């Protein structure tokens, strides 16, 4: 077990998979000579050469399409977006080409491709650079979507994503790249579609993913310390397929839930989780399920306003208290 | 390196190749006529874009390819699928939405696929498949192969960003792709010159330092020769080419549209029909003495029977099993 940053865990996953399979290559803006806008691809150009670590022009639609075309011809591309905010320009290739090819070809043309890059707000980057895209992407049949919260999950999920025969979206937390954690060395694979209890608890389940896992863990700590409340933190890890069994198992024990996400409230991931809970755990619920999301506004630049817009420990604690009728 | 000029046709096709081209053009023509009938009868649903008038483009260009090359196209692709060797039965059954269709009834007219023939689809978003062609070319180059990828799109796709992004990268990365623009003058009902600042599509190649050729798309042999030159450039040197093939569609944009509509005149359509690619090649073969009228009539009858059989096959084929609704969403 080594202590690695989230960034280096992703780098390790890429390196190991490129060593394992010559069909795997990395393509995107600044991935080669510049070593990656967030340094996730550090050293890969030197190790694998320019055929397998491919710098592109700023043309998200074009290079995403090159990735999909290469996958149609049997390669296993990893397409890096500098951020998911820019990937919106490539949505046609993700949604109309990658996600539909297998189906509309009657099963003839699989598209084994990974689209990855940082997602969600960082600090004071303002409205166009501070968005969480998971509900857009998880909406689409034909895609798989993962959003790792820890270095170990980042490595294990990216390795699984690269080996999967479908288009897989890997949403990396822009604020997580420097986070350190223990990462198993060598073959460490986390299956897609499996949630993970990051902190066990009895009284309320806090469902979260990506950056909000750390928010939920801090909230659980405060709840334990100040309220004597035992909160379970359930990290979804995969948003499609969604681990409904894990959600129901946890809520079946705690009878209460708070769902946290970086995205906006309307049609968010939390709405989907709430649907699962109300449908299959209705009788086990002791309180309405509550959601904590980004405020329903474009992200402001001002530091104080930005803080108010993001899901915070305070808001998660308050929501958990409400489910327990402690207010 | 950009050579945005028309080159004299070498007319290098042998008479066997010419006869095959005539046969394939007749097949497309009669197939599409039958498709129009079936559409009117409600046997084909959705959007259905016919290729009548443009036959020489598919037939001339695909004759220059090897079996291990790749082909990708837009939604006006029935003709290309047929020439590439997807059987008329499988194409017609797909238009009918049947389980025996080349995409198992899940794709329809706009999404014909045959992985074995390396026919990489019918794609429905204008210009969206042009980067895919570059990606297939990328995979060829990655593996050190000498195949090429032939990509068809209409002139209206030239105004969309995907075209420019793909051509730039194909040139930068030296990808073995032939970008074949079928300029039939109208994007749906909009004349190209009304919406394009540069109306000679070949000129765009200059922006991307790419070889280009302007080709008479009503002459299957001219298309064949130009494509052969482009294929050689791609196979031997890995360089892409932009072909602008000037053609004309006799029918409306899709089966939902009138024949000539308000955006062009009946006279214009009639004028274009005088340069019909099938009549031209048939005339040439007759003049050369390699085909006589009884021979042509026999060929025509044989193809009509083949197309009738495709309709019978499609009609008799079963719908996909309801369980097929949820298959092929994800690969194993």
Contacts between the chains, C-beta under 8 A, distances in Angstrom:
chain1	res1	chain2	res2	distance
A	25	B	142	7.0
A	51	B	142	6.3
A	54	B	173	7.8
A	56	B	169	7.0
A	57	B	165	7.6
A	57	B	168	6.4
A	57	B	169	6.8
A	57	B	172	7.3
A	59	B	165	4.1
A	59	B	168	7.0
A	59	B	169	6.9
A	61	B	131	6.7
A	61	B	161	6.1
A	61	B	162	5.6
A	61	B	165	5.8
A	62	B	131	5.0
A	62	B	134	7.4
A	62	B	161	7.9
A	62	B	162	6.7
A	62	B	165	2.8
A	62	B	166	5.5
A	62	B	168	7.3
A	62	B	169	5.5
A	63	B	131	7.8
A	63	B	165	7.7
A	63	B	169	6.8
A	64	B	131	7.3
A	65	B	128	7.4
A	65	B	130	7.5
A	65	B	131	2.3
A	65	B	132	5.4
A	65	B	134	6.8
A	65	B	135	6.0
A	65	B	162	6.6
A	65	B	165	7.6
A	65	B	166	6.7
A	66	B	131	5.7
A	66	B	134	5.1
A	66	B	135	4.1
A	66	B	138	5.4
A	66	B	166	7.7
A	66	B	169	6.2
A	67	B	135	6.2
A	68	B	131	7.5
A	68	B	132	5.7
A	68	B	135	5.9
A	69	B	72	7.9
A	69	B	131	6.5
A	69	B	132	3.8
A	69	B	133	6.3
A	69	B	134	6.1
A	69	B	135	1.9
A	69	B	136	4.5
A	69	B	137	7.6
A	69	B	138	6.7
A	69	B	139	7.1
A	70	B	135	4.3
A	70	B	136	7.1
A	70	B	138	4.9
A	70	B	139	4.4
A	70	B	142	7.1
A	71	B	135	7.4
A	72	B	120	5.8
A	72	B	132	6.5
A	72	B	135	6.9
A	72	B	136	6.3
A	72	B	139	7.9
A	73	B	70	6.9
A	73	B	135	7.2
A	73	B	136	4.7
A	73	B	139	3.5
A	73	B	140	7.0
A	74	B	139	6.5
A	75	B	138	7.9
A	75	B	139	5.0
A	75	B	142	6.2
A	77	B	135	8.0
A	92	B	125	5.9
A	92	B	128	5.4
A	92	B	162	7.5
A	93	B	128	7.1
A	93	B	131	6.6
A	93	B	132	8.0
A	96	B	124	7.6
A	96	B	125	5.2
A	96	B	128	5.9
A	97	B	123	7.4
A	97	B	128	6.3
A	97	B	129	7.4
A	97	B	132	6.2
A	101	B	121	7.4
A	102	B	328	5.2
A	102	B	329	7.3
A	102	B	330	7.2
A	102	B	331	5.7
A	103	B	106	5.9
A	103	B	328	4.8
A	103	B	329	5.8
A	104	B	103	6.3
A	104	B	106	5.9
A	104	B	107	4.4
A	104	B	111	4.2
A	104	B	113	7.4
A	104	B	121	7.5
A	105	B	103	5.5
A	105	B	106	7.8
A	105	B	107	6.4
A	105	B	111	7.0
A	105	B	113	3.8
A	105	B	115	7.2
A	105	B	121	6.4
A	105	B	328	7.8
A	106	B	101	7.4
A	106	B	102	7.5
A	106	B	103	4.1
A	106	B	104	3.0
A	106	B	105	7.3
A	106	B	106	5.0
A	106	B	107	6.6
A	106	B	113	6.8
A	106	B	328	6.4
A	107	B	104	6.9
A	107	B	327	6.7
A	107	B	328	4.0
A	108	B	103	7.4
A	108	B	113	5.2
A	108	B	114	7.3
A	108	B	115	4.1
A	109	B	113	6.2
A	109	B	115	5.8
A	109	B	120	6.9
A	109	B	121	7.2
A	110	B	331	4.1
A	112	B	331	7.5
A	141	B	329	5.3
A	142	B	329	5.8
A	142	B	330	6.9
A	144	B	330	7.5
A	165	B	331	4.0
A	165	B	332	6.6
A	166	B	330	5.1
A	166	B	331	5.4
